[in-house]
C-alpha cells in the first residue's frame, strides 16, 4: 500500500498499516477523491465482513467495488448518503422457497412505521397463512422497525422483480399516489405479468384513475366510501370495495 496510507480504528486511533485483525464492520470514506480509495476498499474487503462504501456511485468507487467486493460479497442494500452496503456471502443464510405455492407480491412504501405500514405487514401475514409465498417490493428504503416485523414466509426482493410472473400483485398506495405520473420507476406497472392485481387506496387518490397504468385493475379497495366514489368518477366501471383497516387484536 502507499506509504501515505493511514488507517484508523472506529474511535479515531491510528492502527498499524499491516492489518492482522478481523473486524465486523468497515466504513470506506477516504482518502479524498475516488481514485485514491483503492487500498481502503481492498483493506475493508480483507478485514471486515460488513462494508459500507460512501460515494459508491462514482466511477472510481464502482471500479474498486467491482475489483475487491463483487467476488466474495453481496450488495445487500443501497441508501443513506450515497452509500452501498456489502455483506460477506458466507454470512447470508440460504432461503429455500417453495415454488409450488402461489405467489403474492406486495408493493408499498416501507420508510415509516405507522398505521398503513402495519396494515401491509398484517396483510402479508394473512397471505402467508392462506398458503401464499409472499414477496415484498418497497418503493424506497425500508426502515428498521418495518424490516424487523416482516412476517416469516415473506421475503424482500428488488424493484426489477416487479414484472416477473405472479399470481397476485397488491399495490398498497399510501402517499406514493403523488408520484404516479412523475417517477420513471412506475413505468414498470405497464408491464405487470400477474393473474390478478389489486390497488389499495388508503389515503388520497393522487394520480389513481388519471394515469393510464392505474386503470383496469381487478379491484380497487378503500378505507372510506368518499374516496371510492371519487375514483368511480374517474373510472366508472371500476370494481371497488370498502373495508376497515386490518387490525391485529392479539
Secondary structure, 3 states (H helix, E strand, C coil): CCCCCCEECCCCCEECCCCCCCEEEEEECCCCCHHHCHHHHHHHHHHEEEEEEECCCCHHHHHHHHHHCCCCEEEEEEECCCEEEEEEHHHCCCCCCCCCCCEEEEEECCCCCCHHHHHHHHHHHHHHHCCCEEEEEECCCCCHHHHHHCCCCEEECCHHHCCCCEEEEEEECHHHHHHCCCCHHHHHHHHCCEEEEEEEECCCCCCCCCCHHHCCCCEEEECCHHHHHHHHHHCCCCCEEECCCCCCCC
